[in-house]
């Protein structure tokens, strides 16, 4: 892992990007303190498959029913909401 200051990073950004794409990690420092790390962008290894959980989950009929008053009060920050 190599460290460069911001001025050097601005001056040599194209070269640093090439180095990062080659697998190197470059730390960009501001006032001598590490600020960011330049690493290659993550590449998806395979395309995402939609619907891979189809048939494996069951949504109850009352999924969108109103919450009980005590739970709703807790979500709204009411300290008087019953515990449990």
C-alpha positions in Angstrom: 0.0 0.0 0.0 1.5 3.3 -1.1 0.7 6.7 0.3 0.6 9.9 -1.8 -0.5 13.4 -0.9 -3.4 15.1 -2.5 -1.3 17.3 -4.7 0.5 14.3 -6.1 -2.8 12.5 -6.6 -4.2 15.4 -8.6 -1.1 15.6 -10.7 -0.8 11.8 -11.4 -4.5 10.7 -11.1 -4.5 8.7 -14.4 -1.4 6.8 -13.4 -2.7 6.1 -9.9 -6.0 4.8 -11.4 -4.1 2.4 -13.6 -2.1 1.2 -10.6 -5.3 0.7 -8.6 -6.8 -1.3 -11.5 -3.7 -3.4 -11.5 -4.4 -4.4 -7.9 -2.5 -1.8 -5.9 -4.1 0.1 -3.0 -3.1 3.7 -2.9 -3.7 5.8 0.2 -4.4 9.5 -0.5 -3.4 11.7 2.5 -4.3 15.2 3.4 -1.8 17.0 5.7 0.0 13.7 6.2 -3.1 11.9 7.5 -4.7 9.1 5.4 -8.0 10.4 3.9 -9.1 7.9 1.4 -7.9 4.6 -0.2 -8.0 4.2 -4.0 -8.9 0.7 -4.9 -10.3 -0.9 -8.1 -14.1 -0.9 -8.5 -15.7 -4.2 -7.5 -16.8 -6.1 -10.5 -19.8 -8.4 -10.4 -18.6 -11.9 -11.1 -22.0 -13.0 -12.3 -25.3 -11.4 -13.2 -27.9 -11.2 -10.5 -30.7 -13.7 -10.8 -34.2 -12.2 -10.1 -36.7 -14.3 -8.3 -34.3 -16.8 -6.7 -36.5 -16.8 -3.6 -39.7 -17.4 -5.4 -41.8 -20.0 -3.6 -39.5 -20.0 -0.5 -41.2 -17.2 1.4 -44.7 -16.8 2.6 -46.3 -13.4 3.2 -49.1 -13.6 5.7 -52.5 -12.2 4.6 -52.4 -9.6 7.4 -48.9 -8.4 6.4 -50.2 -4.8 5.9 -52.6 -4.7 8.8 -52.3 -1.8 11.2 -49.9 -2.4 14.1 -51.2 -2.9 17.6 -51.4 0.4 19.6 -48.5 -0.5 21.9 -46.1 -1.3 19.1 -47.1 1.7 17.1 -46.6 3.9 20.2 -43.1 2.5 20.6 -42.2 3.3 17.0 -43.4 6.8 17.5 -41.2 7.3 20.5 -43.9 7.2 23.2 -42.2 6.2 26.4 -45.5 5.0 27.8 -45.6 2.2 25.3 -46.0 -1.2 27.0 -42.8 -3.3 27.1 -42.6 -6.7 25.4 
